[in-house]
Amino acid sequence: MADNDKSGDPHNVGDVLDRLQKLGEHAGGERVRLGDMLEAMGHRAYGPFLIVLPMIEISPVGGIPGLPTALAAVLALLAVQLVLGREHLWLPGFLADRGMTGRKLLMVVDKGRPIAKRLDQWFHNRLPALTKGPMVKVAGVAVILLCLTVPPLELLPFASTAPMAAIMAFGIALLVRDGVLMIVACALSVGAVALGAGLFASKQG
């Protein structure tokens, strides 16, 4: 069903939202699958997918119980592929068939537009060498660790936003080749992982 743009990979967050908007408008009340989103972004689009899924979680749609953990599971799977150096993203059928209605996707896009405009102004091609080679695997490992913090943090209102924001920062850094943002994302990851570990330890105690 994907009404995807064949003009190449997205270059910034605004491009990512434009493609989601096309999918949402085409679907209307019908469901937009994760597989449709993947096809629209391009199968090598690690950066866009590391932006889209956290954006869904941070939006009002992310308030659905269990959704942050489900999104974290998908993100962890993508991050494993990033660490392994896979050139093309892959989702198993049962995940590719999951999704949301076009109307809900448009809600995510509308909420994300003001943020995307600022992000595209602030972040651009700085220290691009830090977004290649070993740093890509570092980002993948960090995303996996961040995803592990989401289930315990989901027990607290809005707490899972912290790791998701850090994951989104990695996605933007990879998308626009911003090494400065990659460093910031690593710092955010340390704080978010520490928060998740502390909460888990307190629950065990």
PyMOL commands that set and color helices and strands:
alter all, ss='L'
color gray80, all
select helices_A, chain A and resi 13-27+34-41+46-58+60-63+67-84+93-96+102-122+128-131+134-153+161-176+179-204
alter helices_A, ss='H'
color red, helices_A
select strands_A, chain A and resi 31-33+99-101
alter strands_A, ss='S'
color yellow, strands_A
deselect
rebuild
show_as cartoon
